[in-house]
Amino acid sequence: MADENRLNIISLNTWAGMAGSELLLSFFETYRDADIFCLQEVQNGGIEDSRRVAAGRSLKGIEVELLEKLKATLPDHVVIFTPQYARYYGVAMFIRKGLRIVSQGDFCVYREPGFVSTVDIADHARVLQHATIEMPQGLVTVLNVHAAWQATGKVDTPERLEQSQRIIDFTKTISHPLVLCGDFNLLPETQSIKLLEDAGWENLITTHGITSTRTSLYKKPERYADYIFTKNGVNVHEFRTLPEEVSDHAALFLDCSI
């Protein structure tokens, strides 16, 4: 990071490498100077998953060694991996080694730990990662989530409303700056998103006029899934989607300070 007072964050649902692992790893090589990567759909082994179906699609094209390949591509970052389904599929944060991590952890925001639907394995427990970083101006906590997938689509459900409330309850006692990243599997007009906004989170997707967080690889009509929210005095210098199509999700880029 050229300026120790600034923090560059990239959030991306990697699609488990199904757009092609070489293409995906080239993206991380290009942006390897970013301070923090918040990643979803990261595979850490589990060869049996490549023979399964989830959310109505085959998992044949997943990169089962994605986490290890990302570690090799980003050697200057500390890796935090949190499983969501079984022990080998989850979310990951890559944090530049020059940043001091004062605490880290995770907690379940959807269903209960270990839950997996018997109807579709894409409907499983969801975990929120969090890491608190010490910067010259003070502390900032970055949170990373791959929120609930449900067959009803990207609309409100009782479980998704509870999911938002769990995030709100966990963060409401934190007074220092917060950045919440991830694939929420929700449309902007849902009450589940509005709950976060009403709790004081700035939705950068709406405030910056982002019209889509999907790439041309995504063939369904809904163009939103991914968000970055900020709270408690985060100064946003730049926020945009990145142009590289390395997933069916667009990568979100945030340049901020506190």
TAUR-V832200 format. One record per pair of residues at least 6 apart in sequence whose C-alpha atoms are under 6 Angstrom apart, sorted by the first residue. I is the first residue (numbers start at 1). J is the second residue. D is the distance in whole Angstrom. If there is no record, write none. Layout:
BEGIN
i={I	I}
j={J	J}
d={D	D}
END
This chain:
BEGIN
i={6	6	7	7	7	8	8	8	8	9	9	9	9	9	10	10	10	11	11	11	11	11	12	12	13	13	13	13	14	14	15	15	16	16	16	16	17	17	18	18	19	19	24	35	35	36	36	37	37	38	38	39	39	40	40	41	42	42	42	43	43	43	43	44	44	44	44	45	45	45	46	50	50	51	52	53	54	54	55	76	76	77	77	77	77	78	78	78	79	79	80	80	81	81	82	82	83	83	84	84	100	100	101	101	102	102	103	103	104	104	105	106	106	106	107	107	108	108	109	109	109	109	110	110	110	111	112	113	115	115	116	117	123	123	126	128	128	129	129	130	130	131	131	132	132	133	133	140	140	141	142	142	142	143	144	144	145	146	146	146	147	154	154	154	155	156	161	164	176	177	177	177	177	178	178	179	179	180	180	181	181	182	182	183	183	184	184	185	186	187	201	201	201	202	202	203	204	204	212	212	213	213	213	213	214	214	214	214	215	215	215	217	218	234	235	235	235	236	237	237	238	238	239	239	240	240	241	241	241	242}
j={256	257	255	256	257	34	35	254	255	35	36	37	253	254	37	252	253	37	38	39	251	252	39	251	39	40	41	249	41	247	41	247	41	42	62	63	62	63	61	62	246	247	246	95	96	94	95	93	94	93	144	91	92	91	146	90	89	90	91	64	66	88	89	65	67	88	89	64	65	88	88	59	60	60	59	59	121	122	122	96	97	94	95	96	97	94	95	97	93	94	92	93	91	92	90	91	89	90	90	126	133	134	132	133	132	133	131	132	130	131	130	128	129	130	127	128	126	127	126	127	163	166	125	126	163	125	125	125	124	125	124	123	149	150	147	144	145	143	144	142	143	141	142	140	141	139	140	177	178	178	178	179	180	180	181	182	182	182	183	184	184	185	186	187	186	190	192	192	232	231	232	233	234	230	231	229	230	228	229	227	228	226	227	225	226	225	226	225	225	224	229	230	231	229	230	229	228	229	223	224	223	224	226	250	223	248	249	250	248	249	250	248	248	258	256	257	258	256	255	256	254	255	253	254	252	253	251	252	253	251}
d={6	5	6	5	6	5	5	6	5	6	5	6	6	5	5	6	5	6	5	6	6	5	5	5	6	4	6	6	6	6	6	6	5	5	5	6	6	5	5	5	6	5	5	6	5	6	5	5	5	5	6	6	5	5	6	6	6	5	6	5	5	6	5	6	5	5	6	5	5	6	6	5	4	6	6	6	6	5	5	6	6	5	5	4	5	5	5	6	6	5	5	5	6	4	6	5	5	4	5	6	6	6	6	5	6	6	6	5	6	4	5	5	4	6	5	5	6	4	6	6	5	6	5	5	5	5	6	6	5	5	4	5	6	6	6	6	5	5	5	6	4	6	5	6	4	6	5	5	6	5	6	5	6	5	5	6	5	6	5	6	5	5	4	6	6	6	5	6	6	6	5	6	6	6	5	6	5	6	5	6	4	6	6	6	4	6	6	5	5	6	6	6	5	5	5	5	6	6	5	6	6	5	6	5	5	6	4	5	5	6	6	5	5	5	5	5	6	5	5	5	6	5	6	5	6	5	6	5	6	5}
END
